[in-house]
Amino acid sequence: MMETAQKQIEERKRNLDSSSRNSAAAQSNLPNIPVPPASIYGIPMGLLNRGDADKARKIAQLQAQIKNKLSTGILGSVVIPVPVPDKPTPLILDEDGRTVDKTGKAVQLTHVAPTLKANIRAQKREQFRTQGDRHEDDSPEANFFDPRIGIKPIIRNKRALRFHEPGKFLQQAERLRMRAQLEKLQNEISQIAKKTGISSATKLALIAKSEGLCEDIPQMEWWDSVILEDNLDTMKDDKIAIKRQVINNLVEHPTQMRCPTDPIKPVYMPVFLTKKERKKLRRQNRREAWKEEQEKIRLGLEAPPEPKLRISNLMRVLGTEAVQDPTKIEAHVREQMAKRQKAHEEMNASRQLTAEEKRNKKIKKIKEDTTLGVFVSIYRIRNLHELASKKFKVETNAKQLFMTGCVMLYPDCCVVVVEGGPKQQKAYKRLMLNRIKWEEDTVRDPDGNEVPNKCSLVWEGTSKQRNFGELKFKVCPMEKLAREHFKKHKVEHYWDLAYSGAVLEPAVESS
């Protein structure tokens, strides 16, 4: 044992000698760090002499200093890498799907926390939102807010990108193809129906269905409800039950109501005079005015007028004055004549109307009073789509006559509705049925044959008030849209009347 200890001491000395030369320069600056005994390094203190013990103490002091610098300096935070095995650790799962080690004990896998800034912000935002919702639910002020009023969120949500789902536009294209195919099939069916003669009946059935006549018919009329017991289903002795006590032998006349078109004030018939009577009345009025003027002159209220001089009565009125200086008298007479002519022209000019008054007078003459009732006319034209000159005449004449209405352009039936007075309707009716030559243009009928264009008067009557504004054109490719436009103005029966006539017109012409 002693021999083994001596060998270790000798080997230790050689190592200390080599290291002491390199650290001789740093020995003067070394701080006073406690040196562990030599027995810590595996060398018994009793086996070293004094010199060897000093060397061992210095070496231990140097190592402690280096260790202290490594632990407190910049390199103190350096993590010593753990050796990673070359092969991955095998994953072992039990029957329940949990991860276990070789001994069968459950292992908790490490969860990777998000490291990107965007993920960290999203996680913090979600935590803040959950805390805010919890705070709003717990706060007592939430009971005093009206739930119908929208509350803005605390954090403004960012607009996210909206991506189209794959196949979206393919589906839209497929729907368009199917719609086109369906329209083509419907056109073929309509052509076959027209040839077989059932198209008119089908269209009339659709019109009747759209009007909703079945829904508007009541179960019992109001005049029947007065004498019936309960309803039409109540039977008595195999007859409808009737209240016998309300029936008597007296005739009940309904209350007479005033017609809405009657004037509120009574209208008196004006008195028309003959030409001889008008002359006599004018003569009497002039005599009365002359007598009044003469009376004022006698009383001295007005100066007497100058004698009315003319070239013809010059000598008779002036006498000797005209003989003394005829040139001066003639100039005076001509001056007086010019003065009278000028006064006459000024009086006529004062009575003449200005341009604005003339225009208002003309408008007043064309316009008619429709407060007691509006006259309405409905015209049906086969085709008005591409006839620019005819459309211009229809629109311009309606505006010049100050009429209101609507022009509906539909593929098989163009309807013109105009509203105005009786004189306006008379002028417009002459325009539509006589002045415009509709037969000059050829159009295609629903069967595809070329026929001359035609305009016919569908209906004319009166209405309580105007239902349209200024005459405008409306293009509707579908019958439903056209009827909705008239329904918006509460006159859908105009369209039903015109369109039903257009449907029945080909059948009447063929028969």
C-alpha positions as CSV (number, residue, x, y, z in Angstrom):
1,M,0.0,0.0,0.0
2,M,2.9,2.4,0.7
3,E,4.4,1.7,-2.7
4,T,1.1,2.5,-4.4
5,A,0.8,5.7,-2.5
6,Q,4.4,6.8,-3.4
7,K,3.7,6.1,-7.1
8,Q,0.7,8.3,-7.0
9,I,2.6,11.1,-5.2
10,E,5.4,11.1,-7.8
11,E,2.9,11.2,-10.6
12,R,1.1,14.0,-9.0
13,K,4.3,16.0,-8.5
14,R,5.1,15.8,-12.2
15,N,1.7,17.1,-13.1
16,L,1.9,20.0,-10.5
17,D,5.3,21.0,-11.8
18,S,4.1,21.4,-15.4
19,S,1.0,23.4,-14.4
20,S,2.8,25.6,-11.8
21,R,5.1,27.1,-14.5
22,N,2.1,28.3,-16.6
23,S,0.3,29.9,-13.6
24,A,3.2,31.6,-12.0
25,A,2.3,35.0,-13.6
26,A,-1.2,34.9,-12.2
27,Q,-0.3,34.0,-8.7
28,S,0.2,37.6,-7.6
29,N,-3.3,38.8,-8.6
30,L,-5.2,35.9,-7.1
31,P,-7.8,36.8,-4.5
32,N,-7.9,35.1,-1.1
33,I,-10.2,32.2,-2.0
34,P,-10.4,29.4,0.5
35,V,-8.4,26.4,-0.7
36,P,-9.8,23.0,0.0
37,P,-7.5,20.5,1.7
38,A,-5.5,18.2,-0.5
39,S,-7.4,15.2,0.8
40,I,-10.3,16.4,-1.4
41,Y,-8.3,15.5,-4.5
42,G,-7.6,12.0,-3.3
43,I,-4.2,12.8,-1.7
44,P,-3.8,12.1,2.0
45,M,-2.4,15.2,3.8
46,G,0.0,13.1,5.8
47,L,1.8,11.8,2.7
48,L,2.6,15.3,1.3
49,N,5.5,17.4,2.4
50,R,5.3,21.2,3.0
51,G,6.4,22.2,-0.6
52,D,4.0,19.8,-2.3
53,A,1.2,20.9,0.0
54,D,1.8,24.6,-1.0
55,K,1.7,23.7,-4.7
56,A,-1.4,21.7,-4.3
57,R,-3.1,24.6,-2.5
58,K,-2.1,27.1,-5.2
59,I,-3.5,24.8,-7.9
60,A,-6.8,24.3,-6.0
61,Q,-7.0,28.1,-5.5
62,L,-6.5,28.7,-9.3
63,Q,-9.1,26.1,-10.2
64,A,-11.6,27.7,-7.8
65,Q,-11.0,31.1,-9.4
66,I,-11.6,29.8,-12.9
67,K,-14.7,28.0,-11.7
68,N,-16.0,31.2,-10.1
69,K,-15.5,33.2,-13.3
70,L,-17.2,30.6,-15.4
71,S,-20.2,30.5,-13.1
72,T,-20.6,34.4,-12.6
73,G,-19.5,35.7,-16.0
74,I,-21.0,35.7,-19.5
75,L,-20.3,32.0,-19.9
76,G,-22.4,31.3,-16.8
77,S,-25.6,31.1,-18.8
78,V,-24.2,28.7,-21.3
79,V,-26.0,25.4,-21.0
80,I,-23.8,22.4,-21.4
81,P,-25.4,20.4,-24.2
82,V,-26.8,17.1,-23.1
83,P,-25.7,14.3,-25.3
84,V,-28.6,13.3,-27.6
85,P,-28.8,9.7,-28.6
86,D,-28.4,9.0,-32.2
87,K,-31.7,7.0,-32.5
88,P,-35.1,8.3,-31.4
89,T,-36.6,6.9,-28.2
90,P,-39.2,4.3,-29.1
91,L,-42.8,5.4,-28.4
92,I,-44.7,2.9,-26.3
93,L,-48.5,3.1,-26.0
94,D,-50.6,1.0,-23.6
95,E,-54.1,-0.3,-24.2
96,D,-55.8,3.1,-23.4
97,G,-53.5,4.9,-25.9
98,R,-51.4,6.6,-23.2
99,T,-47.6,7.0,-23.5
100,V,-45.6,4.8,-21.1
101,D,-41.9,4.1,-20.5
102,K,-40.2,0.7,-20.4
103,T,-41.4,0.0,-16.9
104,G,-45.0,0.7,-17.8
105,K,-45.3,4.0,-16.0
106,A,-47.3,6.8,-17.7
107,V,-45.1,9.6,-19.2
108,Q,-46.2,13.2,-19.6
109,L,-45.1,14.5,-23.0
110,T,-43.7,18.0,-23.2
111,H,-46.0,20.6,-25.0
112,V,-44.2,22.9,-27.3
113,A,-45.2,26.5,-26.5
114,P,-45.7,29.0,-29.4
115,T,-42.6,30.9,-30.3
116,L,-43.8,33.1,-33.1
117,K,-44.9,36.7,-32.2
118,A,-48.2,36.3,-34.1
119,N,-49.1,33.1,-32.1
120,I,-48.2,34.7,-28.8
121,R,-50.3,37.8,-29.6
122,A,-53.3,35.6,-30.6
123,Q,-53.0,33.6,-27.4
124,K,-52.9,36.8,-25.3
125,R,-55.8,38.3,-27.2
126,E,-57.9,35.2,-26.6
127,Q,-57.1,35.2,-22.9
128,F,-58.0,38.9,-22.7
129,R,-61.3,38.3,-24.5
130,T,-62.3,35.5,-22.2
131,Q,-61.4,37.6,-19.2
132,G,-63.5,40.5,-20.6
133,D,-66.5,38.3,-21.3
134,R,-66.2,36.9,-17.8
135,H,-66.0,40.4,-16.4
136,E,-69.0,41.6,-18.4
137,D,-71.1,38.6,-17.2
138,D,-70.2,39.2,-13.6
139,S,-70.6,43.0,-13.6
140,P,-73.9,44.2,-12.1
141,E,-74.1,47.0,-14.7
142,A,-75.0,44.4,-17.4
143,N,-78.5,44.2,-16.0
144,F,-79.2,47.9,-16.9
145,F,-78.3,47.7,-20.7
146,D,-81.0,47.1,-23.3
147,P,-80.1,43.9,-25.2
148,R,-81.6,45.3,-28.4
149,I,-78.8,47.9,-28.6
150,G,-75.6,46.5,-30.1
151,I,-72.5,47.0,-27.9
152,K,-69.2,47.5,-29.7
153,P,-66.5,45.1,-28.7
154,I,-63.5,46.2,-26.7
155,I,-61.0,45.1,-29.3
156,R,-61.6,45.8,-32.9
157,N,-61.5,42.6,-34.9
158,K,-59.3,42.6,-37.9
159,R,-60.7,41.7,-41.2
160,A,-59.7,38.2,-42.1
161,L,-59.1,37.0,-45.6
162,R,-62.1,35.3,-47.2
163,F,-61.1,32.6,-49.7
164,H,-63.5,31.1,-52.1
165,E,-64.3,27.5,-51.5
166,P,-63.0,25.2,-54.2
167,G,-65.6,24.5,-56.9
168,K,-67.8,27.6,-56.1
169,F,-67.5,29.1,-59.6
170,L,-68.0,25.7,-61.2
171,Q,-71.3,25.4,-59.4
172,Q,-72.4,28.8,-60.6
173,A,-71.5,28.0,-64.2
174,E,-73.4,24.7,-63.9
175,R,-76.5,26.5,-62.6
176,L,-76.3,29.0,-65.5
177,R,-76.1,26.1,-67.9
178,M,-79.1,24.4,-66.3
179,R,-81.1,27.6,-66.4
180,A,-80.3,28.2,-70.1
181,Q,-81.3,24.6,-70.8
182,L,-84.5,25.0,-68.8
183,E,-85.4,28.2,-70.7
184,K,-84.8,26.4,-74.0
185,L,-87.0,23.6,-72.9
186,Q,-89.8,26.0,-71.9
187,N,-89.6,27.7,-75.3
188,E,-90.0,24.4,-77.0
189,I,-93.0,23.5,-74.8
190,S,-94.6,26.9,-75.4
191,Q,-94.2,26.5,-79.2
192,I,-95.9,23.1,-79.0
193,A,-98.6,24.5,-76.8
194,K,-99.3,27.3,-79.2
195,K,-99.7,24.9,-82.1
196,T,-102.1,22.7,-80.1
197,G,-104.2,25.7,-79.0
198,I,-103.9,25.3,-75.2
199,S,-101.5,28.3,-74.7
200,S,-104.2,30.9,-74.4
201,A,-106.1,28.8,-71.8
202,T,-103.0,28.2,-69.8
203,K,-102.1,31.9,-69.7
204,L,-105.6,32.9,-68.7
205,A,-105.5,30.4,-65.9
206,L,-102.1,31.9,-64.7
207,I,-103.6,35.4,-64.8
208,A,-106.6,34.3,-62.8
209,K,-104.4,32.6,-60.3
210,S,-102.1,35.6,-59.9
211,E,-105.1,37.9,-59.2
212,G,-106.0,35.7,-56.3
213,L,-109.8,35.7,-57.0
214,C,-110.3,32.5,-54.9
215,E,-108.9,34.2,-51.8
216,D,-110.9,37.4,-52.2
217,I,-114.3,35.7,-52.5
218,P,-115.9,35.8,-49.0
219,Q,-117.9,32.9,-47.6
220,M,-120.9,35.1,-47.1
221,E,-121.9,38.6,-48.4
222,W,-122.6,41.4,-46.0
223,W,-126.2,41.8,-47.1
224,D,-126.8,38.0,-46.5
225,S,-125.3,38.1,-43.0
226,V,-128.2,40.4,-41.9
227,I,-130.9,37.7,-42.5
228,L,-129.0,34.5,-42.0
229,E,-128.9,32.7,-38.6
230,D,-125.2,31.8,-38.5
231,N,-123.7,30.9,-41.8
232,L,-124.6,29.1,-45.0
233,D,-124.0,25.7,-43.4
234,T,-126.7,26.2,-40.8
235,M,-129.7,24.2,-42.0
236,K,-133.3,24.2,-40.7
237,D,-136.0,21.8,-42.3
238,D,-133.5,21.1,-45.1
239,K,-133.3,24.8,-45.9
240,I,-130.8,27.5,-45.0
241,A,-131.7,29.0,-41.6
242,I,-133.1,32.6,-42.0
243,K,-134.1,35.2,-39.4
244,R,-137.8,35.6,-40.1
245,Q,-138.3,38.4,-37.6
246,V,-136.1,40.9,-39.6
247,I,-138.2,40.4,-42.8
248,N,-141.3,42.6,-43.3
249,N,-143.3,44.0,-46.2
250,L,-141.6,47.4,-46.2
251,V,-139.1,48.4,-48.9
252,E,-135.8,49.7,-47.5
253,H,-134.1,52.2,-49.7
254,P,-130.3,52.7,-49.3
255,T,-128.9,56.1,-48.4
256,Q,-128.2,58.3,-51.4
257,M,-124.6,59.3,-51.5
258,R,-123.1,62.1,-53.4
259,C,-121.1,61.2,-56.5
260,P,-117.4,62.0,-56.1
261,T,-117.3,63.6,-59.5
262,D,-120.1,66.1,-58.7
263,P,-119.0,69.7,-58.0
264,I,-119.2,70.9,-54.4
265,K,-120.6,74.3,-55.4
266,P,-123.7,74.6,-57.6
267,V,-122.9,75.4,-61.3
268,Y,-125.2,77.9,-62.9
269,M,-125.9,77.9,-66.7
270,P,-124.3,81.0,-68.2
271,V,-126.6,83.4,-70.2
272,F,-125.8,83.8,-73.9
273,L,-127.0,87.0,-75.7
274,T,-127.6,87.5,-79.4
275,K,-125.5,89.9,-81.4
276,K,-128.3,92.6,-81.4
277,E,-128.7,92.3,-77.6
278,R,-124.9,92.6,-77.1
279,K,-124.8,95.8,-79.3
280,K,-127.7,97.4,-77.4
281,L,-126.1,96.5,-74.0
282,R,-122.8,98.1,-75.1
283,R,-124.5,101.2,-76.3
284,Q,-126.3,101.7,-73.0
285,N,-123.1,101.2,-71.0
286,R,-121.3,103.8,-73.1
287,R,-124.1,106.3,-72.7
288,E,-124.1,105.9,-68.9
289,A,-120.3,106.5,-68.8
290,W,-120.7,109.7,-71.1
291,K,-123.5,111.1,-68.8
292,E,-121.3,110.5,-65.7
293,E,-118.4,112.4,-67.4
294,Q,-120.6,115.3,-68.4
295,E,-121.9,115.6,-64.9
296,K,-118.4,115.9,-63.5
297,I,-117.5,118.6,-66.0
298,R,-120.6,120.7,-65.1
299,L,-119.7,120.4,-61.4
300,G,-116.1,121.6,-62.1
301,L,-114.5,118.4,-61.0
302,E,-112.8,117.8,-64.3
303,A,-111.6,120.2,-67.1
304,P,-113.5,120.0,-70.3
305,P,-111.7,118.1,-73.0
306,E,-110.1,119.8,-76.0
307,P,-112.0,119.8,-79.2
308,K,-111.1,116.7,-81.3
309,L,-109.5,118.3,-84.4
310,R,-109.0,116.6,-87.7
311,I,-108.1,117.8,-91.1
312,S,-111.7,117.3,-92.2
313,N,-113.3,119.4,-89.5
314,L,-110.5,122.0,-89.2
315,M,-112.4,124.9,-90.8
316,R,-115.7,124.1,-89.1
317,V,-114.2,124.0,-85.6
318,L,-111.7,126.8,-85.7
319,G,-113.3,129.2,-88.2
320,T,-111.5,132.5,-88.5
321,E,-108.4,131.2,-86.7
322,A,-107.7,128.7,-89.4
323,V,-107.9,131.5,-92.0
324,Q,-105.5,133.8,-90.3
325,D,-102.6,131.2,-90.0
326,P,-103.5,128.0,-91.8
327,T,-99.9,126.5,-91.6
328,K,-99.7,126.8,-87.8
329,I,-103.2,125.4,-87.3
330,E,-102.5,122.5,-89.5
331,A,-99.3,121.6,-87.6
332,H,-101.3,121.9,-84.3
333,V,-104.0,119.6,-85.6
334,R,-101.4,117.0,-86.9
335,E,-99.6,117.1,-83.5
336,Q,-102.9,116.5,-81.7
337,M,-103.7,113.6,-84.1
338,A,-100.3,112.0,-83.4
339,K,-100.8,112.4,-79.7
340,R,-104.1,110.6,-79.8
341,Q,-102.5,107.8,-82.0
342,K,-99.7,107.4,-79.5
343,A,-102.1,107.2,-76.5
344,H,-104.1,104.5,-78.3
345,E,-101.0,102.4,-79.0
346,E,-99.8,102.7,-75.5
347,M,-103.2,101.6,-74.2
348,N,-103.1,98.5,-76.5
349,A,-99.5,97.8,-75.4
350,S,-100.5,97.9,-71.7
351,R,-103.3,95.3,-72.4
352,Q,-101.0,93.0,-74.3
353,L,-99.8,89.9,-72.5
354,T,-96.1,89.2,-71.8
355,A,-94.3,86.1,-73.0
356,E,-94.7,84.4,-69.6
357,E,-98.4,85.3,-69.4
358,K,-98.9,83.9,-73.0
359,R,-97.3,80.7,-72.0
360,N,-99.3,80.3,-68.9
361,K,-102.5,81.1,-70.8
362,K,-101.7,78.4,-73.4
363,I,-100.9,75.9,-70.6
364,K,-104.1,76.7,-68.8
365,K,-106.0,76.2,-72.1
366,I,-104.4,72.8,-72.6
367,K,-104.6,71.6,-69.0
368,E,-107.9,70.6,-67.7
369,D,-109.3,70.5,-64.2
370,T,-109.2,66.8,-63.0
371,T,-110.2,67.4,-59.3
372,L,-113.6,65.8,-59.9
373,G,-112.3,62.9,-61.9
374,V,-109.5,61.7,-64.1
375,F,-110.1,60.2,-67.6
376,V,-107.9,57.1,-68.3
377,S,-107.2,55.3,-71.6
378,I,-105.3,52.1,-72.1
379,Y,-103.8,51.2,-75.5
380,R,-102.2,47.9,-76.5
381,I,-99.5,47.8,-79.2
382,R,-98.0,44.6,-80.6
383,N,-94.4,45.8,-80.6
384,L,-92.9,49.1,-79.7
385,H,-89.3,48.1,-78.8
386,E,-87.4,49.2,-81.9
387,L,-89.7,51.9,-83.3
388,A,-87.8,55.0,-82.2
389,S,-89.9,57.5,-84.2
390,K,-93.2,56.0,-82.9
391,K,-91.9,56.0,-79.3
392,F,-90.9,59.7,-79.7
393,K,-94.4,60.7,-80.8
394,V,-96.0,58.7,-78.0
395,E,-93.9,60.3,-75.4
396,T,-93.7,63.9,-76.8
397,N,-97.4,64.3,-77.4
398,A,-98.2,63.1,-73.9
399,K,-95.8,65.7,-72.4
400,Q,-97.1,68.5,-74.7
401,L,-100.7,67.7,-73.6
402,F,-99.5,67.5,-69.9
403,M,-100.8,64.0,-69.5
404,T,-99.5,61.4,-67.0
405,G,-99.1,57.7,-67.4
406,C,-96.8,54.8,-68.2
407,V,-95.5,52.8,-71.2
408,M,-94.8,49.1,-70.5
409,L,-92.6,47.4,-73.0
410,Y,-93.2,43.6,-72.9
411,P,-92.1,41.1,-75.6
412,D,-95.6,40.1,-76.6
413,C,-97.7,43.1,-75.4
414,C,-96.8,46.8,-75.1
415,V,-99.2,48.7,-73.0
416,V,-99.7,52.5,-73.0
417,V,-101.7,54.1,-70.1
418,V,-102.4,57.8,-70.2
419,E,-104.3,60.0,-67.7
420,G,-105.8,63.5,-68.3
421,G,-109.0,65.4,-69.1
422,P,-111.6,64.7,-71.8
423,K,-110.1,67.1,-74.3
424,Q,-106.6,65.7,-73.8
425,Q,-107.8,62.2,-74.2
426,K,-109.6,63.1,-77.4
427,A,-106.5,64.6,-79.0
428,Y,-104.3,61.6,-77.8
429,K,-106.8,59.1,-79.0
430,R,-106.7,60.6,-82.5
431,L,-102.9,60.4,-82.4
432,M,-102.8,56.7,-81.4
433,L,-105.5,55.4,-83.7
434,N,-105.4,57.7,-86.7
435,R,-102.3,59.9,-87.0
436,I,-99.6,57.3,-86.3
437,K,-99.6,54.7,-89.1
438,W,-98.8,51.5,-87.2
439,E,-99.4,49.3,-90.2
440,E,-96.3,50.6,-91.9
441,D,-94.0,48.5,-89.7
442,T,-94.0,44.7,-89.6
443,V,-93.3,42.8,-86.4
444,R,-93.1,39.1,-85.4
445,D,-96.0,37.6,-83.5
446,P,-95.5,34.9,-80.8
447,D,-95.6,32.2,-83.4
448,G,-92.7,33.8,-85.3
449,N,-94.7,35.0,-88.3
450,E,-94.3,38.5,-89.7
451,V,-97.5,40.6,-89.3
452,P,-98.2,44.3,-89.5
453,N,-98.0,46.2,-86.3
454,K,-101.3,47.2,-84.6
455,C,-102.6,49.6,-81.9
456,S,-106.0,49.0,-80.3
457,L,-107.9,50.8,-77.5
458,V,-108.3,48.4,-74.6
459,W,-110.4,50.5,-72.2
460,E,-111.3,54.1,-71.4
461,G,-113.0,55.4,-68.3
462,T,-112.6,57.6,-65.3
463,S,-110.7,57.3,-62.1
464,K,-110.9,59.2,-58.8
465,Q,-107.2,60.3,-58.9
466,R,-104.0,60.0,-60.9
467,N,-102.0,56.9,-60.3
468,F,-98.9,57.7,-62.3
469,G,-96.5,60.6,-62.6
470,E,-94.8,61.9,-65.8
471,L,-95.0,59.4,-68.6
472,K,-92.0,57.1,-68.6
473,F,-91.0,53.9,-70.4
474,K,-90.5,50.6,-68.4
475,V,-88.9,47.5,-69.9
476,C,-90.0,44.2,-68.3
477,P,-88.8,40.9,-69.8
478,M,-91.2,38.8,-67.5
479,E,-94.9,39.0,-67.1
480,K,-94.6,38.9,-63.3
481,L,-92.3,42.0,-63.2
482,A,-94.7,43.9,-65.4
483,R,-97.7,43.1,-63.2
484,E,-95.7,44.0,-60.1
485,H,-94.9,47.4,-61.6
486,F,-98.7,48.1,-62.1
487,K,-99.4,46.7,-58.7
488,K,-97.0,49.1,-57.1
489,H,-99.2,51.9,-58.5
490,K,-102.4,50.0,-57.3
491,V,-103.7,49.5,-60.9
492,E,-102.7,45.9,-61.6
493,H,-106.1,45.4,-63.3
494,Y,-104.9,47.6,-66.1
495,W,-102.2,45.0,-67.0
496,D,-104.6,42.0,-66.5
497,L,-107.1,43.6,-68.9
498,A,-104.5,44.4,-71.6
499,Y,-102.5,41.2,-71.3
500,S,-105.6,38.9,-71.4
501,G,-106.7,40.6,-74.6
502,A,-103.3,40.0,-76.1
503,V,-103.5,36.3,-75.1
504,L,-106.9,35.9,-76.7
505,E,-106.2,38.0,-79.8
506,P,-104.4,35.2,-81.8
507,A,-107.1,32.7,-81.1
508,V,-109.8,35.2,-82.2
509,E,-108.0,36.0,-85.4
510,S,-107.4,32.4,-86.3
511,S,-111.1,31.5,-85.7
